[in-house]
Amino acid sequence: MNNLPDVIADLAAEASGLDALVADLHPSDWARDTPAPGWTVAHQVAHLCFVFRLAGTAASDAEAFEAMTSGASGDFDGAVNAVLATYPLDDPEKLLARWRTDREFAVEALAAAPPDQLVPWLVRPIPPAVLACAGMMELLAHGQDVADALGVAPERTDRIRNVVGFAVMTWEFGYQSRGLTPPDTEFRFELTAPSGEVWEFGPVDAEQRITGDAVDFCLLVTRRRHRDDLDVTAVGPDADHWLDIAQAYRGPAGPGREPGQFAKA
């Protein structure tokens, strides 16, 4: 897997990080509840298996991707839950093997896809690099759930820039999921990376501004932490409202996390 495009190499590295987190777990740990109601560690890994299988299929076989998703347009969450039931949730060894197969399939398929050719996805076709960013967002979100269940803190690197950029690009998702009209304005984002570098997006003179820690920003847009427990701040009423509804994925927002549930020491 040498010479992968940067974003796909980052995806592969993040996937390996999750693998390291679960590879040596005792079977009972796979049954631990995560902060997502009704989802165990096994459910989280199975969900990522499905996402990676879907992404790899989108990048390699458009007709097969259409067949996989054709019945899910009206109830994607229901379709996901139905698929999860087909994974070996009670057999960690088999589930781990399935995860490794699906993650390698996705990375290889995305790397092989022409970078300037759109691939089908759930709402509209997107470039393979953007799909890789979406995969990293899924990994960060569900990997955080696994880490929370196990009581560990994931190591974050500047690879999360892919997630930050994806969240900025999809900043309207929170409005769309709630049937709201996005404000007719542009936001400025200034976020501090794990390395200390400041990542900047949007007009320098924008009145609506989001600033803070890039890792916390990722936890905000994946709804894995409540805004009250994060080092992310807003200037302007539209930006302040955005912090309440921000999400980097389509569909229902879900309950999110409660204030103080994961407060920093």
Backbone as a ProteinNet text record, in pm:
[ID]
protein_1_A
[PRIMARY]
MNNLPDVIADLAAEASGLDALVADLHPSDWARDTPAPGWTVAHQVAHLCFVFRLAGTAASDAEAFEAMTSGASGDFDGAVNAVLATYPLDDPEKLLARWRTDREFAVEALAAAPPDQLVPWLVRPIPPAVLACAGMMELLAHGQDVADALGVAPERTDRIRNVVGFAVMTWEFGYQSRGLTPPDTEFRFELTAPSGEVWEFGPVDAEQRITGDAVDFCLLVTRRRHRDDLDVTAVGPDADHWLDIAQAYRGPAGPGREPGQFAKA
[TERTIARY]
82.8	0	87.3	204.6	289.5	236.9	278.5	245.4	95.7	20.8	-120	-133.5	-239.8	-269.1	-279.7	-240.5	-229.1	-353.7	-471.7	-592.3	-625.6	-596.2	-625.7	-522.5	-399.5	-299.6	-340.1	-395.4	-444.7	-559.5	-648.9	-760.7	-708.1	-610.3	-552.9	-488.6	-420.4	-355	-457.2	-563.9	-667.3	-736.9	-759.4	-821.2	-730.7	-601.2	-506.6	-509.8	-533.6	-543.4	-660.2	-774.4	-888.6	-858.4	-792.1	-755.8	-671.5	-575.4	-489.9	-569.5	-676.3	-758.3	-836.3	-878.2	-966.9	-901.1	-782.7	-724	-706.2	-668.7	-637.9	-742.7	-861.5	-966.9	-1011.9	-1045.2	-1109.9	-1250.1	-1301.2	-1434.8	-1541.3	-1530.4	-1632.1	-1629	-1512	-1501.4	-1576.6	-1589.4	-1665.3	-1813.8	-1858.4	-1998.8	-2022.8	-1919.3	-1936.5	-2029.1	-2112.5	-2196.3	-2110.6	-2142.9	-2078.2	-2176	-2132.9	-2225.1	-2345.5	-2338.9	-2453.1	-2552.6	-2672.7	-2768.5	-2793.9	-2779.9	-2808.1	-2693.6	-2582.4	-2468.8	-2352.4	-2304.3	-2185.1	-2061.7	-1945.1	-1822.4	-1836.1	-1893.1	-1911.2	-1999.9	-2107.1	-2193.6	-2115.9	-2032.2	-1956.1	-1862.2	-1793.5	-1700.6	-1777.1	-1889.5	-1970.1	-2020.5	-2058.8	-2103	-1991.1	-1870	-1757.5	-1726.9	-1743	-1729.7	-1823.5	-1948	-2048.5	-2014.7	-1974.9	-1939.9	-1822.4	-1720.6	-1603.3	-1636.7	-1719.5	-1762.2	-1840.7	-1926	-2006.2	-1916	-1818.1	-1728	-1642.9	-1591.1	-1511	-1591.7	-1716.1	-1803.3	-1834.4	-1860	-1886.7	-1769.7	-1647.9	-1529.1	-1493.2	-1544.7	-1501.3	-1610.3	-1737.1	-1845.7	-1974.8	-2001.7	-2117.8	-2248.8	-2258.1	-2382.5	-2406	-2301.4	-2315.5	-2351.4	-2294.2	-2327.4	-2474.9	-2526.4	-2668.2	-2755.1	-2714.8	-2791.5	-2789	-2676.4	-2664.4	-2750.4	-2771.4	-2836.8	-2977.5	-3020.3	-3148.6	-3266.6	-3259.4	-3370.9	-3362.9	-3261.3	-3239.4	-3275.8	-3321.9	-3342.5	-3445.6	-3545.1	-3648.4	-3616	-3529.2	-3498.3	-3356.9	-3258	-3119.8	-3079.4	-3122.3	-3086.8	-3143	-3266.5	-3325.8	-3250	-3205.3	-3128.7	-2995	-2931.1	-2804.1	-2823	-2926	-2950.3	-2978.1	-3047.2	-3073.9	-2943.9	-2853.6	-2725.4	-2641.8	-2644.6	-2565.3	-2602.2	-2727.9	-2773.6	-2712.5	-2658	-2599.1	-2450.9	-2393.6	-2252.5	-2239.7	-2124.4	-2104.5	-2076.6	-2178.2	-2160.8	-2118.8	-2152.5	-2119.6	-1990.9	-1920.4	-1795.6	-1687	-1619.5	-1520	-1411.8	-1367.6	-1261.1	-1306.6	-1427.7	-1480.5	-1508.5	-1558.4	-1588.4	-1460.3	-1355.1	-1227.1	-1173.4	-1185.3	-1140.4	-1222.2	-1351.6	-1439.1	-1398.7	-1370.1	-1326.7	-1199.2	-1103.7	-976.8	-996.1	-1082.2	-1110.2	-1177.5	-1277.6	-1353.1	-1270.1	-1186.3	-1105	-1001.7	-939.7	-841.9	-910.3	-1028.4	-1104.1	-1131.9	-1175.7	-1208.6	-1084.9	-977.2	-855.1	-802.4	-798.6	-746.8	-837.5	-968.6	-1061.1	-1054.6	-1048.4	-1039.5	-907.1	-799.5	-670.2	-666	-739.8	-739.6	-832.5	-928.4	-1024.3	-955.5	-983.9	-925.6	-962.7	-865.6	-895.3	-988.2	-994.2	-1079.6	-1214	-1243.8	-1369.4	-1461	-1583.3	-1676.1	-1719.6	-1743.1	-1796.1	-1933.1	-2025.1	-2158.4	-2151.7	-2241.8	-2252.5	-2398.6	-2428.7	-2565.8	-2658.7	-2608.6	-2693.7	-2655	-2525.5	-2478.5	-2336.4	-2290.5	-2153.5	-2051.2	-1940.2	-1834.7	-1699.3	-1593.2	-1459.1	-1413.6	-1325.7	-1276.4	-1211.6	-1141.7	-1076.2	-1177.8	-1290.2	-1394.4	-1458.8	-1476.9	-1531.7	-1435.9	-1306.1	-1208.6	-1220	-1243.9	-1263.9	-1388.8	-1494.4	-1615.8	-1587.7	-1505.4	-1468	-1389.6	-1302.6	-1227.4	-1319.2	-1421	-1518.3	-1590	-1630.1	-1696.3	-1602.4	-1476.7	-1379.5	-1359.8	-1348.2	-1328.7	-1448.7	-1568.3	-1689.9	-1707	-1705.8	-1733.1	-1612.4	-1493.1	-1375.2	-1375.4	-1427.7	-1439.2	-1536.5	-1645.3	-1740.3	-1673.9	-1593.3	-1522.3	-1424.5	-1350.2	-1253.6	-1321.8	-1436.4	-1509.9	-1555.7	-1600.5	-1645.3	-1529.8	-1409.5	-1292.9	-1218.9	-1260.1	-1196.8	-1057.9	-1033.7	-902.5	-918.9	-808.8	-808.8	-735.5	-803.4	-736.3	-627.4	-521.5	-418.2	-466.3	-463.2	-506.3	-385	-379.7	-270.8	-329.6	-242	-289	-362.5	-371.3	-455.7	-601.2	-641	-780.3	-814	-715	-745.9	-846.4	-838.7	-934.8	-1077.8	-1094.4	-1227.2	-1272.8	-1180.2	-1213.6	-1258.2	-1180.9	-1216.8	-1350	-1376.5	-1503.5	-1619.6	-1601	-1707.4	-1733.8	-1628.4	-1646.5	-1720.3	-1684.7	-1747.5	-1896	-1930.9	-2068.5	-2139	-2102.1	-2151	-2302.5	-2369.9	-2515.2	-2590.1	-2522	-2590.7	-2678	-2629.9	-2708	-2841.3	-2842	-2967.4	-3057.9	-3000.1	-3079.6	-3145.7	-3075.9	-3131.5	-3249	-3259.1	-3366.3	-3470.5	-3460	-3554.5	-3541.5	-3421.1	-3397.2	-3328.3	-3347	-3279.8	-3147.1	-3036.1	-2907	-2902.6	-2831	-2820.7	-2746	-2780.8	-2718.3	-2591.9	-2494	-2368.8	-2258.8	-2134.9	-2021.3	-1958.5	-1907.8	-1843.7	-1690.7	-1623.6	-1478.9	-1445.4	-1356.9	-1313.3	-1163.4	-1123.3	-982.6	-961.2	-893.7	-886.1	-741.6	-706.7	-569.4	-550.4	-458.4	-431.3	-355.9	-352.3	-271.2	-126	-72.8	65.8	84.9	-24.7	-16.9	-39.8	-38.6	-68.5	-213.4	-238.3	-374.8	-428.8	-540.3	-606.3	-715.8	-717.9	-811.3	-896.4	-1024.4	-1120.2	-1216.1	-1259.6	-1359.7	-1299.2	-1383	-1336.2	-1275	-1163.7	-1095.7	-1184.4	-1267.6	-1349.6	-1491.4	-1516.6	-1651.3	-1690.9	-1815.5	-1863.8	-1897.4	-1934.9	-1967.8	-1841.9	-1795.6	-1665.3	-1671	-1596.8	-1580.2	-1430.9	-1392.1	-1251.5	-1237.4	-1115.9	-1091.9	-1001.1	-1011.3	-928.3	-984.9	-898.7	-945.2	-999.2	-937.3	-989	-1128	-1144.1	-1275.2	-1377.2	-1334.9	-1424.6	-1474	-1383.9	-1423.8	-1522.2	-1500.6	-1593.6	-1729.3	-1727.1	-1852.6	-1931.7	-1866.8	-1939.4	-1978.2	-1916.8	-1961.6	-2056.8	-2085.7	-2179.7	-2139.2	-2006.7	-1954.6	-1927.1	-1938.6	-1927.5	-2024.6	-2073.8	-2159.4	-2071.8	-2122.7	-2043.3	-1995	-2072.3	-2033.1	-1903.6	-1867.6	-1749.9	-1630.6	-1639.8	-1537	-1477.4	-1354.2	-1286.8	-1313.4	-1438.6	-1480.5	-1577.2	-1551.6	-1634.1	-1682	-1785.7	-1847.1	-1856.4	-1846	-1873.7	-1983.3	-2093.6	-2206.2	-2319.2	-2443.6	-2557.8	-2571.9	-2541.8	-2552.8	-2448.3	-2327	-2221.2	-2253.2	-2308.7	-2344.6	-2452.4	-2550.9	-2655.5	-2596.3	-2500.5	-2439.9	-2373.7	-2313.5	-2250.3	-2351.2	-2476.5	-2580.1	-2623.2	-2610.9	-2668.8	-2564.7	-2439	-2335.6	-2330.4	-2321.1	-2297.5	-2237.1	-2147	-2075.7	-2127.8	-2249.1	-2309.8	-2454.3	-2507.4	-2647.8	-2740.7	-2867.9	-2966	-2990.3	-3069.9	-3104.8	-2982	-2990.6	-2875.7	-2849.1	-2952.9	-2937.8	-2935	-2938.8	-2946.8	-2818.5	-2705	-2578.8	-2539.8	-2461.4	-2415.1	-2465.5	-2478.2	-2530	-2417.6	-2451.9	-2349.3	-2290.4	-2160.2	-2093.6	-2069.8	-2124.7	-2108.5	-1961.3	-1889.4	-1746.5	-1668.8	-1699.7	-1632.7	-1484.7	-1403.8	-1260	-1225.1	-1122.6	-1076.4	-1017.4
-118.9	0	125.5	114.9	231.9	324.3	450	549	574.2	557.2	592.3	743.8	796.3	939.3	973.8	1095.8	1132.9	1101.6	1143.2	1126.4	978	897.6	754.9	686.8	733.5	684.7	720.3	839.8	879.7	790.6	758.9	669.7	533.3	482.2	351.6	355.8	466.2	478.6	486.2	561.4	571.4	437.4	365.2	233.1	137.4	147.7	64.9	99.3	229.1	269.9	204.7	197.1	128.2	-20	-77.8	-218.9	-244.3	-156.4	-172.2	-161.8	-83.4	-64.4	-189.8	-266.6	-380	-517.2	-520.4	-648.5	-746.6	-695.9	-785.8	-782.4	-735.9	-728.7	-868	-879.4	-1000.8	-1007.4	-1125.8	-1135.9	-1058.5	-1051.8	-979.4	-829.4	-777.5	-634.4	-596.2	-690.1	-661.6	-640.5	-691.8	-677.8	-555.9	-476.7	-356.5	-256.7	-192.3	-85.4	36.2	103.6	229.4	342.8	468.7	579.6	586	519.8	515.1	412	453.2	360.5	237.3	121	-3.7	-57.2	14.4	-28.9	-69.4	-190.5	-239	-207.1	-242.1	-229.6	-308	-426.2	-507.7	-437.2	-373	-299.2	-188.1	-118.3	-8	-58.8	-167	-221.5	-275.8	-340.8	-391.7	-277.6	-166.5	-50.8	-2	4.1	48.3	-53.3	-180.4	-281.5	-249.3	-221.6	-193.8	-67	38.5	164.2	143	70.4	48.6	-43.1	-143.3	-228.8	-147.3	-58.3	26.4	120.8	182.3	275.7	204.2	87.2	12.9	-30.2	-67.4	-106.4	14.3	129.7	251.5	284.6	265.8	301.4	199	77	-29.4	-86.5	-73.5	-137.7	-60.5	36.3	123.8	45.8	-57.4	-135.1	-211.2	-268.5	-340.2	-243.2	-123.5	-23	13	29.6	61.4	-50.3	-173.6	-286.2	-287.4	-248.4	-248.4	-141	-30.9	85.1	110.7	39.4	71.1	58.8	-31	-49	35.3	121.4	195.8	342.3	387.8	531.6	589	511.8	565.4	554.2	460.7	439	385.4	474.6	429.6	373.8	439.9	390.4	250.3	229.2	97.1	-6.7	35	-56.5	-90.1	10.2	-13.6	-112.8	-91.3	-181.8	-324.1	-335.1	-468.1	-535.4	-456.8	-512.3	-554.2	-471.6	-503.9	-641.6	-675.1	-803.8	-921.5	-895.3	-1003.2	-1025.7	-939	-953.6	-1044.2	-1108.5	-1201.6	-1126.2	-1059.9	-974.8	-1053.7	-1181	-1263.7	-1344	-1316.8	-1388.6	-1287.1	-1234.6	-1128.8	-1165.8	-1289.7	-1329.7	-1315.1	-1360.2	-1348.7	-1203.4	-1125.2	-985.4	-906.6	-934.8	-868.4	-902.5	-1028.2	-1068.5	-997.4	-983.6	-914.6	-766.7	-705	-565.1	-548.1	-637.1	-625.8	-644.5	-735.8	-757.5	-635.3	-582.6	-470.9	-343.1	-321.9	-199.4	-204.4	-321.1	-333.7	-318.2	-374.6	-362.5	-216.9	-139.7	1.2	81.8	64.2	140.6	110.7	-15.7	-52.6	-1.1	-9	36.4	188.1	260.4	406.1	448.7	379.6	413	384.5	283	244.8	330.7	397	478.6	603.6	641.5	764.3	883.5	962.5	1070.7	1178.3	1191.9	1295.4	1241	1118.2	1054.7	1037.3	1090	1079.3	934.1	898	765.6	784	690.5	706.4	704.6	782.1	776	795.2	814	801.4	909.5	1030.7	1139	1177.8	1196.4	1232.6	1180.6	1166.3	1120.5	1219.6	1166.9	1249.8	1193.2	1274.6	1223.7	1120.4	1028.5	927.9	989.8	1102.1	1165	1214.5	1267.5	1315.2	1196.3	1086.8	966.2	913.9	923.6	884.5	973.2	1103.4	1194.5	1156.1	1120.1	1074.8	949.2	860.1	740.4	773.1	875	915.3	974.6	1048.2	1102.1	988	886	771.1	700.7	685.9	622.2	700	832.1	913.2	901.2	908.2	904.3	770.2	663.7	532.4	478.9	519.6	485.1	552.2	675.5	743.9	670.4	621.3	544.3	420.2	352.8	234.4	274.2	380.7	426.1	463.8	531.6	568.7	445.4	344.5	221.4	153.3	164.8	98.1	186.1	312.6	402.8	447.2	460.1	504.5	631.7	703.2	826.6	801.9	812.5	789.8	893.6	851.7	946	1018.1	1149.6	1228.5	1295.8	1293.5	1355.6	1454.5	1519.2	1615.3	1548.7	1415.9	1350	1393.4	1443.5	1485.7	1607.2	1668.6	1780	1736.9	1610.1	1559	1564.4	1536	1540.3	1684.8	1771.7	1913.4	1970.9	1946.2	1997.9	1943.9	1816.4	1757.2	1822.8	1849	1911.6	2055.1	2126.4	2262.7	2258.7	2163.4	2151.1	2114.9	2038.7	1991.6	2066.7	2191.9	2268.4	2281.6	2259.8	2274.3	2150.4	2039.4	1915	1928.2	2000.8	2014.8	2083	2181.3	2247.7	2152.4	2083.9	1995.6	1884.5	1829.8	1718	1761.2	1891.5	1944.6	2023.6	2022.3	2094.9	2245.4	2293.6	2436.5	2494	2622.1	2690.8	2747.7	2711.7	2765.8	2917.1	2987.3	3131.9	3170.9	3284.2	3332.6	3409.8	3337.9	3400.4	3296	3339.1	3247.8	3252.5	3137.9	3127.5	3128.8	3178.2	3169.1	3065	2971.9	2868.9	2885	2892	2896.7	2794.4	2684.2	2569	2525.6	2494.7	2459.9	2309.1	2265.7	2124.6	2062.9	1930.1	1865.3	1910.5	1943.2	1988.3	2132.3	2206.1	2347	2438.2	2383	2462.5	2510.7	2629.3	2681.2	2659.7	2589.8	2565.5	2668.8	2733	2841.4	2809.7	2834.9	2815.5	2934.2	2975.6	3080.8	3220.2	3319.6	3456.8	3512.7	3582.6	3641.1	3742.2	3813.9	3920.9	3876.1	3743.9	3695.5	3734.9	3777	3815.3	3694.1	3584.8	3461.6	3375	3344.7	3280.5	3163.1	3058.9	2942.1	2926.7	2921.8	2904.9	2799	2744.5	2650	2535.8	2428.1	2309.2	2219.8	2177	2099.5	1962.9	1898.2	1769.2	1787.8	1890.2	1916.8	1948.9	2019.8	2050.4	1921.6	1825.7	1697.9	1623.6	1630	1565	1635.3	1765.8	1841.1	1798.9	1798.5	1773.5	1627.9	1538.1	1398.2	1372.6	1475.8	1471.3	1367.6	1356.8	1265.9	1338.3	1469.9	1549.2	1667.2	1711.8	1830.3	1954.4	2056.7	2178.9	2237.3	2217.2	2272.2	2211.6	2094.1	2023.1	2036.5	2129.7	2141.3	2281.4	2286.7	2413.8	2459.5	2494.1	2548	2662.1	2779.2	2895.5	2961.1	3041.4	3107.4	3257.3	3332	3475.2	3498.7	3558.8	3582.1	3485.9	3532.5	3446.9	3324.8	3339	3223.5	3118	3163	3069	3001.1	3076.4	3019.3	2912.7	2940	2840.1	2717.5	2739.6	2628.3	2529.9	2581	2491	2396.7	2436.7	2351.3	2240	2263	2169.5	2108	2143.2	2098.1	1946.2	1895.6	1753.2	1734.5	1639.5	1615.4	1491.2	1451.2	1335.8	1369.5	1304.5	1326.8	1243	1276.8	1197.6	1250.3	1177.4	1222.2	1248.7	1354.8	1393.9	1294.4	1228.9	1143.3	1226.7	1162.5	1237	1309	1269.9	1332.5	1295.9	1381.9	1357.7	1468.1	1437.7	1533.8	1626.1	1750.1	1836.7	1771.7	1774.6	1713.9	1565.5	1499.8	1354.5	1315.2	1401	1377.6	1505.8	1569	1695	1671.9	1767.4	1757.1	1781.6	1711.7	1728.3	1866.2
0	0	0	-62.1	-74.3	-182.3	-175	-277.8	-292.1	-185	-187.2	-188.7	-252.6	-236.5	-88.7	-53.3	87.8	168.1	118.5	197.7	215.7	116	127.7	217.1	213.4	308.7	451.6	469.5	602.2	646.3	553.1	584.6	628.7	557.3	592.2	730.2	761	891.4	1004.3	983.3	1086.1	1106.4	997.7	1008.5	1085.9	1063.8	1139	1287.5	1316.6	1456.2	1526.7	1459.2	1519.1	1536.5	1437.7	1446.5	1571.2	1596.9	1713.4	1843.3	1839.8	1959.5	1996.1	1895.7	1922.8	1903.1	1844.4	1803.5	1919.3	2036.1	2147.9	2258.3	2225.7	2326.9	2370.7	2497.9	2546.9	2486.1	2456.1	2396.9	2473.5	2604.2	2681.6	2653.1	2614.8	2586.7	2458.8	2367.7	2245.6	2275.9	2388.2	2427.5	2515.7	2541	2622.7	2553.7	2633.2	2580	2548	2439.4	2403.1	2433.4	2423.2	2451.2	2357.8	2242.7	2151.5	2203.6	2242.4	2303.5	2216.3	2277.2	2207.6	2124.4	2121.4	2039	2129	2107.6	2175.3	2090.7	2144	2064.8	1934.9	1941	1820.7	1718.9	1763.9	1671.8	1601	1676	1618	1508.7	1536.2	1437.3	1316.8	1340.7	1229.8	1141.7	1204.5	1126.6	1035.4	1089	1006.6	896.2	925.1	819	703.1	738.3	635.9	557.5	627.6	560.3	464.9	510	424.9	307.4	330.9	220.1	118	166	78.3	-1.3	65.7	-1.8	-105.9	-70.3	-166.6	-287.1	-263.5	-375.2	-463.5	-401.9	-479.4	-570.5	-520.3	-596.6	-703.3	-690.9	-781.6	-870.5	-830	-905.2	-883.6	-970.8	-954.2	-955.3	-1037	-1043.9	-913.3	-858.7	-732.1	-619.5	-624.1	-523.7	-531.9	-651.4	-669.7	-612.9	-633.8	-581.9	-428.4	-370	-223.5	-158.5	-228.8	-167.3	-218.7	-319.1	-382.9	-287.5	-192.8	-100.5	24.4	32.8	157.4	148.6	32.2	13.2	109.5	145.8	233.8	380.7	417	559	568.7	552.2	550.2	686.5	795.5	928.3	950.9	906.2	918.8	838.4	719.8	636	700.1	760.5	829	943.2	1023.1	1135.9	1088.6	975.3	921.2	877.5	817.6	775.4	895.8	1001.9	1121	1176.2	1165.2	1217.8	1141.8	1022.4	943	977.2	1058.6	1094.7	1217.5	1232.4	1346	1475.7	1527.7	1644.9	1769.1	1774.1	1890.3	1872	1762.6	1735.1	1701.8	1804.5	1781.7	1681.2	1680.8	1588.6	1443.7	1416.4	1280	1243.9	1340	1313.1	1285.4	1361	1338.2	1199.5	1160.1	1027	919	944.2	848.3	836.9	949.7	949.2	867	888.1	816.8	666.8	630.2	488	426.6	494.6	439.7	433.4	532.7	532.1	420	398.6	290.3	154.7	143.3	18.7	-14.2	84.9	61.6	25.5	100.5	74.1	-66	-101.9	-233.9	-346.5	-327.6	-431.1	-448.5	-338.5	-347.2	-410.7	-378.3	-436.2	-586.1	-629.4	-771.1	-855.4	-792.1	-867.5	-923	-1048.1	-1103.4	-1016.6	-972.4	-878.2	-932.3	-1065.3	-1124.5	-1171.5	-1135.1	-1176	-1055.7	-1065	-953.6	-934.1	-808.8	-777.6	-712.1	-728.8	-670.2	-518.8	-456.5	-311.2	-274.6	-148.4	-99.3	-151.3	-171.4	-221.1	-362.9	-385.6	-519.4	-536.8	-660.6	-684.3	-628.2	-578.4	-521.5	-563.2	-556	-588.5	-485.6	-526.1	-431.3	-307.6	-323.8	-208.5	-107.1	-155.3	-63.7	7.3	-64.5	-1.5	105.3	80.7	182.4	305.9	285.3	398.6	477.8	406.6	474.7	556.1	501.3	574.8	700.3	691.3	809.8	916	871.6	966.6	1039.2	964.6	1026.1	1125.3	1085.7	1173.6	1302.5	1290	1410	1502.6	1445.4	1526.5	1596.9	1520.7	1579	1655.9	1613.2	1691.1	1827.4	1833.2	1961.4	2052.2	1996.4	2076.5	2135.8	2054.4	2103.1	2213.2	2190.3	2289.9	2420.2	2410.2	2531	2607.3	2534.2	2600.5	2673.1	2616.6	2674.4	2774.7	2783.7	2878.8	2839.2	2708.9	2660.7	2578.4	2560.3	2481.8	2351	2236.7	2108.6	2084.3	2018.6	1977.4	1851.9	1854.4	1738.9	1675.8	1544.9	1469.8	1370	1294	1195.1	1078.3	1080.2	979.4	991.4	1108.7	1123.9	1040.3	976.6	886	779.5	738.4	640.3	693.9	822	883.5	899.8	942.1	956.7	823	718.2	586.4	537.2	564.9	524.3	598.7	727.9	806.7	760.9	725.7	674.3	540.6	455.4	324.8	337.3	440	458.3	572.1	593.3	709	711.5	598.1	592.5	640.5	662.7	695.8	820.6	921.1	1043.6	1021.3	931.6	897.4	820.3	723	637.6	716.8	814.5	890.9	977.6	1003.5	1087.3	1008.1	876.5	793.5	805.2	835.9	852.6	729.1	707.8	597.6	646.3	584.1	626.2	609.5	694.1	680.8	553.8	498.6	376.6	412.8	462.8	504.8	501.2	507.1	511.1	649.9	693	822.7	804.5	905.5	914.4	1020	986.7	1080.5	1104.6	1229.1	1267.3	1378.4	1345.2	1434.5	1453.5	1576.6	1610.1	1604.5	1518.3	1495.2	1612.8	1620.7	1724.8	1723.2	1605.7	1594.8	1639.5	1657.4	1690.7	1572.2	1452	1332.2	1337.3	1283.6	1277.1	1136.3	1127.9	1000	980.5	864	837.6	715.6	729.6	620.5	619.5	501.9	491.9	488.4	458.3	442.9	571.2	556.5	671.3	742.4	665.8	724	759.3	762.8	794.1	936.5	954	1086.8	1172.7	1108.6	1181	1186.9	1308.6	1323	1422.3	1387.8	1474.7	1500.7	1627.5	1661.4	1770.1	1780.2	1888.7	1849.9	1925.4	1909.7	1798.9	1707	1592.4	1632.5	1731.7	1777.4	1836.4	1919.6	1978.3	1869.9	1767.2	1655.1	1589.8	1571.7	1512.3	1601.8	1732.4	1825	1824.8	1799.1	1789.2	1666.4	1549.1	1424.4	1408	1484.6	1486.4	1601.9	1680.1	1791.8	1895.7	1915.6	2018.9	2149.9	2150.1	2270.2	2260.2	2375.5	2378.5	2369.5	2306.7	2288.6	2420.8	2528.4	2658.1	2710.6	2661.4	2710.3	2615.9	2520.3	2417	2411.5	2365.2	2342.8	2199.4	2175	2045.7	2075.3	2020.2	2049.7	1921.1	1935.7	1820.7	1845.6	1736.9	1736.8	1633.4	1676.5	1587.1	1614.8	1602.5	1636.7	1546.9	1417.6	1327.8	1362.7	1390.7	1427.6	1560.2	1653.7	1783.5	1767.4	1684.9	1659	1591.2	1502.9	1430.1	1526.2	1632.2	1728.4	1793.5	1799	1857.2	1762.1	1632.1	1535.2	1441.8	1457.2	1363.7	1355.4	1233.1	1211.7	1074.3	1062.3	937.2	866	895.3	830.1	798.4	697.5	659.9	746.4	740.7	812.5	951.3	1029.3	1164.6	1249.3	1329.7	1412.2	1524.1	1573.3	1689.3	1816	1931.8	2057.6	2095.7	2037.3	2075.8	2217.6	2280.6	2416.5	2508.1	2634.9	2732.1	2783	2822.8	2883.9	3007.9	3019.3	3133.5	3123.7	3021.7	3009.6	2991.4	2920.6	2899.2	2925.8	3035.4	3069.2	3091.6	3048.2	3065.3	3211.6	3256.2	3395.7	3417.1
[MASK]
+++++++++++++++++++++++++++++++++++++++++++++++++++++++++++++++++++++++++++++++++++++++++++++++++++++++++++++++++++++++++++++++++++++++++++++++++++++++++++++++++++++++++++++++++++++++++++++++++++++++++++++++++++++++++++++++++++++++++++++++++++++++++++++++++++++++++

